[in-house]
Amino acid sequence: MIYEVEADLEVGDTVRITAADGFTKGFEVAGFASDSIMNPALASSKRLAVAASDLEEVHAHTGTVEHLVEFWLHDPDTQTAVFAKDYQDSDMPKAGHMVDSAAFEMFTMIGDGMVAAVVILVSVLLLFAGLLCLRFSFPMAVEQDYRGIGVLKAIGVAPRDVKKIYLTKYAFLATIVSALGLLGGLALTPLRTRSITRYMGPSRVFGTGSCLRWLLC
C-alpha cells in the first residue's frame, strides 16, 4: 500500500527490478494490499507478492533472503512479555529485532500522527485567535450600533431586553457558522485521513458516515 500512497503507483503500472549483472525484469502491478507488518514507512523492508517462479528468477541475480518468524498470541496484553522472554531463552533464531503489534502500530502513527498533531495544534491556535477576534469585535459592533440601541431604549425597550436581542442575534450567527464549519470538516475528513485510512483501515467510530448518522438521529 505504501507504494500506492508514496510512489503514486496504479494498477497496470510496471515495476522493474534490476541487478548489478545487467539482469532486469518487469512486473505489472495487479493490485495493492495493506501489509499490517511492513506497511509503515519506518519499516525498512517492503513485501511484494509475486509468483514463485518469478521470485526464484530474481533471487538468482539479486537480493538476500530474509526470514520473518511470526507468532499469534491469544491475549497479547498479558502474554507478550512472557513469550518474549521464553523466545530469548530458546534456541530459535535471534538475528534481528523483536517487535510486537503495538510497535508496528506506533510506527504507523509516527508518520501520520505527527502530521495530525501539527494540524491539531494549528487548529487550536486558529480557534484561540478566533475567540480573541470575537472578544474584541463584539463590543466594537455593539458600539457602532449605538444609534439602534438608543432608538430601542427611546421606544421603551428595557436594557435587559436589548441585551437579549443582541445575544440572540449573535448566537444565531454563531450557530450558522458553527454548522457550516462542522459540515465542512466532515466533508474534508476523508481527504485529510486518506493516507492513514489506507494504512490502518477506516474508523468504525469516528468515520464521516457514523458522524452524519449521529447528527441525523
Phi and psi in degrees as GROMACS dihedral restraints (atoms count N, CA, C in turn):
[ dihedral_restraints ]
;  ai    aj    ak    al  type     phi  dphi    fc
    3     4     5     6     1   -64.3    20    10
    4     5     6     7     1   -30.7    20    10
    6     7     8     9     1   -70.8    20    10
    7     8     9    10     1   -31.5    20    10
    9    10    11    12     1   -69.2    20    10
   10    11    12    13     1   -39.0    20    10
   12    13    14    15     1   -78.7    20    10
   13    14    15    16     1   -49.7    20    10
   15    16    17    18     1   -85.1    20    10
   16    17    18    19     1   -36.3    20    10
   18    19    20    21     1  -101.6    20    10
   19    20    21    22     1    -0.1    20    10
   21    22    23    24     1    57.2    20    10
   22    23    24    25     1    37.0    20    10
   24    25    26    27     1   -77.4    20    10
   25    26    27    28     1   151.4    20    10
   27    28    29    30     1  -131.9    20    10
   28    29    30    31     1   161.4    20    10
   30    31    32    33     1   -62.0    20    10
   31    32    33    34     1   128.9    20    10
   33    34    35    36     1   104.1    20    10
   34    35    36    37     1   -15.7    20    10
   36    37    38    39     1   -69.6    20    10
   37    38    39    40     1   160.9    20    10
   39    40    41    42     1  -108.3    20    10
   40    41    42    43     1   128.0    20    10
   42    43    44    45     1  -107.6    20    10
   43    44    45    46     1   123.9    20    10
   45    46    47    48     1  -111.7    20    10
   46    47    48    49     1   131.8    20    10
   48    49    50    51     1  -108.6    20    10
   49    50    51    52     1   128.9    20    10
   51    52    53    54     1  -122.1    20    10
   52    53    54    55     1   158.9    20    10
   54    55    56    57     1  -129.6    20    10
   55    56    57    58     1   164.8    20    10
   57    58    59    60     1   -66.7    20    10
   58    59    60    61     1   -23.6    20    10
   60    61    62    63     1   -85.6    20    10
   61    62    63    64     1     9.0    20    10
   63    64    65    66     1    95.0    20    10
   64    65    66    67     1    -3.0    20    10
   66    67    68    69     1   -69.0    20    10
   67    68    69    70     1   140.6    20    10
   69    70    71    72     1  -147.4    20    10
   70    71    72    73     1   142.2    20    10
   72    73    74    75     1  -149.9    20    10
   73    74    75    76     1   134.3    20    10
   75    76    77    78     1  -103.8    20    10
   76    77    78    79     1   143.3    20    10
   78    79    80    81     1  -125.0    20    10
   79    80    81    82     1   135.4    20    10
   81    82    83    84     1   -89.7    20    10
   82    83    84    85     1   131.2    20    10
   84    85    86    87     1   -71.4    20    10
   85    86    87    88     1   119.5    20    10
   87    88    89    90     1   -96.8    20    10
   88    89    90    91     1   -20.3    20    10
   90    91    92    93     1   172.0    20    10
   91    92    93    94     1   178.8    20    10
   93    94    95    96     1  -127.6    20    10
   94    95    96    97     1   147.6    20    10
   96    97    98    99     1  -133.8    20    10
   97    98    99   100     1   147.1    20    10
   99   100   101   102     1   -86.9    20    10
  100   101   102   103     1   109.9    20    10
  102   103   104   105     1   -88.9    20    10
  103   104   105   106     1   108.3    20    10
  105   106   107   108     1   -68.8    20    10
  106   107   108   109     1   -16.2    20    10
  108   109   110   111     1  -100.5    20    10
  109   110   111   112     1   -53.1    20    10
  111   112   113   114     1  -100.2    20    10
  112   113   114   115     1     5.1    20    10
  114   115   116   117     1   -71.2    20    10
  115   116   117   118     1   -34.7    20    10
  117   118   119   120     1   -57.6    20    10
  118   119   120   121     1   148.4    20    10
  120   121   122   123     1   -64.5    20    10
  121   122   123   124     1   -27.5    20    10
  123   124   125   126     1   -75.2    20    10
  124   125   126   127     1   -17.1    20    10
  126   127   128   129     1   -73.0    20    10
  127   128   129   130     1   125.8    20    10
  129   130   131   132     1   -70.8    20    10
  130   131   132   133     1   -30.8    20    10
  132   133   134   135     1  -102.2    20    10
  133   134   135   136     1   144.6    20    10
  135   136   137   138     1  -126.1    20    10
  136   137   138   139     1   139.6    20    10
  138   139   140   141     1  -105.0    20    10
  139   140   141   142     1   136.3    20    10
  141   142   143   144     1  -119.3    20    10
  142   143   144   145     1   134.1    20    10
  144   145   146   147     1   -89.5    20    10
  145   146   147   148     1   112.7    20    10
  147   148   149   150     1  -130.5    20    10
  148   149   150   151     1   167.2    20    10
  150   151   152   153     1   -67.9    20    10
  151   152   153   154     1   150.6    20    10
  153   154   155   156     1   -60.7    20    10
  154   155   156   157     1   -37.8    20    10
  156   157   158   159     1   -66.6    20    10
  157   158   159   160     1   -39.3    20    10
  159   160   161   162     1   -66.2    20    10
  160   161   162   163     1   -38.0    20    10
  162   163   164   165     1   -63.7    20    10
  163   164   165   166     1   -42.1    20    10
  165   166   167   168     1   -65.2    20    10
  166   167   168   169     1   -38.3    20    10
  168   169   170   171     1   -65.7    20    10
  169   170   171   172     1   -43.3    20    10
  171   172   173   174     1   -70.1    20    10
  172   173   174   175     1   -40.2    20    10
  174   175   176   177     1   -64.4    20    10
  175   176   177   178     1   -25.6    20    10
  177   178   179   180     1   -69.5    20    10
  178   179   180   181     1   -15.8    20    10
  180   181   182   183     1  -117.5    20    10
  181   182   183   184     1   -28.0    20    10
  183   184   185   186     1  -158.1    20    10
  184   185   186   187     1   164.6    20    10
  186   187   188   189     1    92.5    20    10
  187   188   189   190     1   158.6    20    10
  189   190   191   192     1  -123.3    20    10
  190   191   192   193     1   154.3    20    10
  192   193   194   195     1   -84.3    20    10
  193   194   195   196     1   131.2    20    10
  195   196   197   198     1  -118.8    20    10
  196   197   198   199     1   140.7    20    10
  198   199   200   201     1  -112.1    20    10
  199   200   201   202     1   128.4    20    10
  201   202   203   204     1  -114.1    20    10
  202   203   204   205     1   110.4    20    10
  204   205   206   207     1   -94.4    20    10
  205   206   207   208     1   117.9    20    10
  207   208   209   210     1  -119.9    20    10
  208   209   210   211     1   149.2    20    10
  210   211   212   213     1  -137.2    20    10
  211   212   213   214     1   145.6    20    10
  213   214   215   216     1  -109.0    20    10
  214   215   216   217     1   121.1    20    10
  216   217   218   219     1  -103.8    20    10
  217   218   219   220     1   138.9    20    10
  219   220   221   222     1   -70.0    20    10
  220   221   222   223     1   -34.7    20    10
  222   223   224   225     1  -134.3    20    10
  223   224   225   226     1    82.6    20    10
  225   226   227   228     1   -58.9    20    10
  226   227   228   229     1   -31.4    20    10
  228   229   230   231     1   -63.2    20    10
  229   230   231   232     1   -33.8    20    10
  231   232   233   234     1  -107.3    20    10
  232   233   234   235     1   -18.4    20    10
  234   235   236   237     1  -102.4    20    10
  235   236   237   238     1   -14.8    20    10
  237   238   239   240     1   -62.7    20    10
  238   239   240   241     1   -49.0    20    10
  240   241   242   243     1   -63.1    20    10
  241   242   243   244     1   -43.8    20    10
  243   244   245   246     1   -66.5    20    10
  244   245   246   247     1   -41.1    20    10
  246   247   248   249     1   -65.9    20    10
  247   248   249   250     1   -40.2    20    10
  249   250   251   252     1   -60.8    20    10
  250   251   252   253     1   -41.9    20    10
  252   253   254   255     1   -66.5    20    10
  253   254   255   256     1   -42.7    20    10
  255   256   257   258     1   -64.1    20    10
  256   257   258   259     1   -36.6    20    10
  258   259   260   261     1   -67.3    20    10
  259   260   261   262     1   -41.7    20    10
  261   262   263   264     1   -64.1    20    10
  262   263   264   265     1   -31.7    20    10
  264   265   266   267     1   -83.0    20    10
  265   266   267   268     1    -7.9    20    10
  267   268   269   270     1   -89.8    20    10
  268   269   270   271     1  -177.3    20    10
  270   271   272   273     1   -97.4    20    10
  271   272   273   274     1    15.2    20    10
  273   274   275   276     1   -70.2    20    10
  274   275   276   277     1   157.7    20    10
  276   277   278   279     1   -58.5    20    10
  277   278   279   280     1   139.9    20    10
  279   280   281   282     1  -127.3    20    10
  280   281   282   283     1    17.1    20    10
  282   283   284   285     1   -81.8    20    10
  283   284   285   286     1    89.8    20    10
  285   286   287   288     1   146.3    20    10
  286   287   288   289     1  -178.9    20    10
  288   289   290   291     1   -97.5    20    10
  289   290   291   292     1   144.2    20    10
  291   292   293   294     1   -97.4    20    10
  292   293   294   295     1   121.4    20    10
  294   295   296   297     1  -131.1    20    10
  295   296   297   298     1   155.6    20    10
  297   298   299   300     1  -119.6    20    10
  298   299   300   301     1  -177.1    20    10
  300   301   302   303     1   -62.2    20    10
  301   302   303   304     1   -34.7    20    10
  303   304   305   306     1   -63.6    20    10
  304   305   306   307     1   -36.4    20    10
  306   307   308   309     1   -65.9    20    10
  307   308   309   310     1   -41.4    20    10
  309   310   311   312     1   -68.8    20    10
  310   311   312   313     1   -35.9    20    10
  312   313   314   315     1   -63.4    20    10
  313   314   315   316     1   -38.8    20    10
  315   316   317   318     1   -65.7    20    10
  316   317   318   319     1   -40.7    20    10
  318   319   320   321     1   -59.3    20    10
  319   320   321   322     1   -41.6    20    10
  321   322   323   324     1   -66.6    20    10
  322   323   324   325     1   -39.5    20    10
  324   325   326   327     1   -77.3    20    10
  325   326   327   328     1   -22.1    20    10
  327   328   329   330     1   -62.2    20    10
  328   329   330   331     1   -46.3    20    10
  330   331   332   333     1   -67.9    20    10
  331   332   333   334     1   -59.6    20    10
  333   334   335   336     1   -75.6    20    10
  334   335   336   337     1   -28.2    20    10
  336   337   338   339     1   -66.3    20    10
  337   338   339   340     1   -34.8    20    10
  339   340   341   342     1   -65.1    20    10
  340   341   342   343     1   -41.3    20    10
  342   343   344   345     1   -63.4    20    10
  343   344   345   346     1   -43.4    20    10
  345   346   347   348     1   -63.2    20    10
  346   347   348   349     1   -38.4    20    10
  348   349   350   351     1   -64.2    20    10
  349   350   351   352     1   -40.7    20    10
  351   352   353   354     1   -65.0    20    10
  352   353   354   355     1   -42.6    20    10
  354   355   356   357     1   -62.4    20    10
  355   356   357   358     1   -42.5    20    10
  357   358   359   360     1   -64.2    20    10
  358   359   360   361     1   -41.7    20    10
  360   361   362   363     1   -62.6    20    10
  361   362   363   364     1   -44.7    20    10
  363   364   365   366     1   -63.3    20    10
  364   365   366   367     1   -38.8    20    10
  366   367   368   369     1   -64.1    20    10
  367   368   369   370     1   -41.4    20    10
  369   370   371   372     1   -64.3    20    10
  370   371   372   373     1   -42.2    20    10
  372   373   374   375     1   -63.8    20    10
  373   374   375   376     1   -41.4    20    10
  375   376   377   378     1   -66.0    20    10
  376   377   378   379     1   -37.7    20    10
  378   379   380   381     1   -64.6    20    10
  379   380   381   382     1   -41.9    20    10
  381   382   383   384     1   -63.9    20    10
  382   383   384   385     1   -42.9    20    10
  384   385   386   387     1   -64.0    20    10
  385   386   387   388     1   -39.2    20    10
  387   388   389   390     1   -64.2    20    10
  388   389   390   391     1   -39.5    20    10
  390   391   392   393     1   -65.2    20    10
  391   392   393   394     1   -38.6    20    10
  393   394   395   396     1   -64.1    20    10
  394   395   396   397     1   -43.3    20    10
  396   397   398   399     1   -62.2    20    10
  397   398   399   400     1   -40.2    20    10
  399   400   401   402     1   -66.3    20    10
  400   401   402   403     1   -37.6    20    10
  402   403   404   405     1   -61.5    20    10
  403   404   405   406     1   -38.0    20    10
  405   406   407   408     1   -91.9    20    10
  406   407   408   409     1   -26.8    20    10
  408   409   410   411     1   -78.4    20    10
  409   410   411   412     1   -30.7    20    10
  411   412   413   414     1   -63.5    20    10
  412   413   414   415     1   -50.9    20    10
  414   415   416   417     1   -61.7    20    10
  415   416   417   418     1   -34.9    20    10
  417   418   419   420     1   -65.9    20    10
  418   419   420   421     1   -41.8    20    10
  420   421   422   423     1   -64.6    20    10
  421   422   423   424     1   -39.2    20    10
  423   424   425   426     1   -66.2    20    10
  424   425   426   427     1   -39.3    20    10
  426   427   428   429     1   -65.6    20    10
  427   428   429   430     1   -37.9    20    10
  429   430   431   432     1   -69.7    20    10
  430   431   432   433     1   -20.6    20    10
  432   433   434   435     1  -101.5    20    10
  433   434   435   436     1    27.6    20    10
  435   436   437   438     1   -66.0    20    10
  436   437   438   439     1   -27.2    20    10
  438   439   440   441     1   -66.1    20    10
  439   440   441   442     1   -44.2    20    10
  441   442   443   444     1   -63.3    20    10
  442   443   444   445     1   -36.9    20    10
  444   445   446   447     1   -65.3    20    10
  445   446   447   448     1   -40.0    20    10
  447   448   449   450     1   -63.4    20    10
  448   449   450   451     1   -38.9    20    10
  450   451   452   453     1   -64.3    20    10
  451   452   453   454     1   -42.3    20    10
  453   454   455   456     1   -61.7    20    10
  454   455   456   457     1   -41.5    20    10
  456   457   458   459     1   -69.1    20    10
  457   458   459   460     1   -34.2    20    10
  459   460   461   462     1   -67.2    20    10
  460   461   462   463     1   -31.2    20    10
  462   463   464   465     1   -89.4    20    10
  463   464   465   466     1     6.1    20    10
  465   466   467   468     1   101.3    20    10
  466   467   468   469     1     9.9    20    10
  468   469   470   471     1   -76.4    20    10
  469   470   471   472     1   129.3    20    10
  471   472   473   474     1   -68.3    20    10
  472   473   474   475     1   147.9    20    10
  474   475   476   477     1   -54.9    20    10
  475   476   477   478     1   -35.3    20    10
  477   478   479   480     1   -64.6    20    10
  478   479   480   481     1   -39.1    20    10
  480   481   482   483     1   -70.2    20    10
  481   482   483   484     1   -34.7    20    10
  483   484   485   486     1   -62.0    20    10
  484   485   486   487     1   -41.9    20    10
  486   487   488   489     1   -62.5    20    10
  487   488   489   490     1   -41.4    20    10
  489   490   491   492     1   -63.4    20    10
  490   491   492   493     1   -38.4    20    10
  492   493   494   495     1   -60.9    20    10
  493   494   495   496     1   -46.9    20    10
  495   496   497   498     1   -71.7    20    10
  496   497   498   499     1   -36.2    20    10
  498   499   500   501     1   -65.4    20    10
  499   500   501   502     1   -40.1    20    10
  501   502   503   504     1   -64.7    20    10
  502   503   504   505     1   -40.4    20    10
  504   505   506   507     1   -61.6    20    10
  505   506   507   508     1   -50.3    20    10
  507   508   509   510     1   -75.8    20    10
  508   509   510   511     1   -27.2    20    10
  510   511   512   513     1   -67.4    20    10
  511   512   513   514     1   -38.3    20    10
  513   514   515   516     1   -64.1    20    10
  514   515   516   517     1   -44.5    20    10
  516   517   518   519     1   -64.3    20    10
  517   518   519   520     1   -39.9    20    10
  519   520   521   522     1   -65.5    20    10
  520   521   522   523     1   -37.1    20    10
  522   523   524   525     1   -64.7    20    10
  523   524   525   526     1   -43.5    20    10
  525   526   527   528     1   -63.3    20    10
  526   527   528   529     1   -46.4    20    10
  528   529   530   531     1   -65.1    20    10
  529   530   531   532     1   -40.5    20    10
  531   532   533   534     1   -64.2    20    10
  532   533   534   535     1   -41.0    20    10
  534   535   536   537     1   -64.0    20    10
  535   536   537   538     1   -42.4    20    10
  537   538   539   540     1   -63.8    20    10
  538   539   540   541     1   -40.5    20    10
  540   541   542   543     1   -65.3    20    10
  541   542   543   544     1   -39.6    20    10
  543   544   545   546     1   -64.6    20    10
  544   545   546   547     1   -46.1    20    10
  546   547   548   549     1   -63.9    20    10
  547   548   549   550     1   -39.7    20    10
  549   550   551   552     1   -63.9    20    10
  550   551   552   553     1   -39.7    20    10
  552   553   554   555     1   -65.1    20    10
  553   554   555   556     1   -41.5    20    10
  555   556   557   558     1   -65.0    20    10
  556   557   558   559     1   -36.4    20    10
  558   559   560   561     1   -68.3    20    10
  559   560   561   562     1   -33.5    20    10
  561   562   563   564     1   -87.6    20    10
  562   563   564   565     1    -9.7    20    10
  564   565   566   567     1   -58.2    20    10
  565   566   567   568     1   -47.8    20    10
  567   568   569   570     1   -60.0    20    10
  568   569   570   571     1   -34.4    20    10
  570   571   572   573     1   -70.4    20    10
  571   572   573   574     1   -43.2    20    10
  573   574   575   576     1   -74.9    20    10
  574   575   576   577     1   -25.5    20    10
  576   577   578   579     1  -107.3    20    10
  577   578   579   580     1    14.9    20    10
  579   580   581   582     1   -61.2    20    10
  580   581   582   583     1   -42.8    20    10
  582   583   584   585     1   -66.6    20    10
  583   584   585   586     1   -49.8    20    10
  585   586   587   588     1   -70.2    20    10
  586   587   588   589     1   -27.7    20    10
  588   589   590   591     1   -67.8    20    10
  589   590   591   592     1   -37.9    20    10
  591   592   593   594     1   -65.2    20    10
  592   593   594   595     1   -36.9    20    10
  594   595   596   597     1   -76.6    20    10
  595   596   597   598     1   -44.8    20    10
  597   598   599   600     1  -112.8    20    10
  598   599   600   601     1    -2.0    20    10
  600   601   602   603     1    89.7    20    10
  601   602   603   604     1   161.6    20    10
  603   604   605   606     1   -70.3    20    10
  604   605   606   607     1   150.6    20    10
  606   607   608   609     1   -82.5    20    10
  607   608   609   610     1   133.6    20    10
  609   610   611   612     1   -89.0    20    10
  610   611   612   613     1    -9.2    20    10
  612   613   614   615     1  -106.1    20    10
  613   614   615   616     1   -48.0    20    10
  615   616   617   618     1  -111.0    20    10
  616   617   618   619     1    23.6    20    10
  618   619   620   621     1   -71.3    20    10
  619   620   621   622     1   164.0    20    10
  621   622   623   624     1   -61.6    20    10
  622   623   624   625     1   -41.4    20    10
  624   625   626   627     1   -62.4    20    10
  625   626   627   628     1   -43.5    20    10
  627   628   629   630     1   -66.6    20    10
  628   629   630   631     1   -36.6    20    10
  630   631   632   633     1   -64.9    20    10
  631   632   633   634     1   -41.7    20    10
  633   634   635   636     1   -65.7    20    10
  634   635   636   637     1   -41.3    20    10
  636   637   638   639     1   -63.6    20    10
  637   638   639   640     1   -37.7    20    10
  639   640   641   642     1   -65.2    20    10
  640   641   642   643     1   -37.9    20    10
  642   643   644   645     1   -71.7    20    10
  643   644   645   646     1   -35.1    20    10
  645   646   647   648     1   -81.4    20    10
  646   647   648   649     1   -20.9    20    10
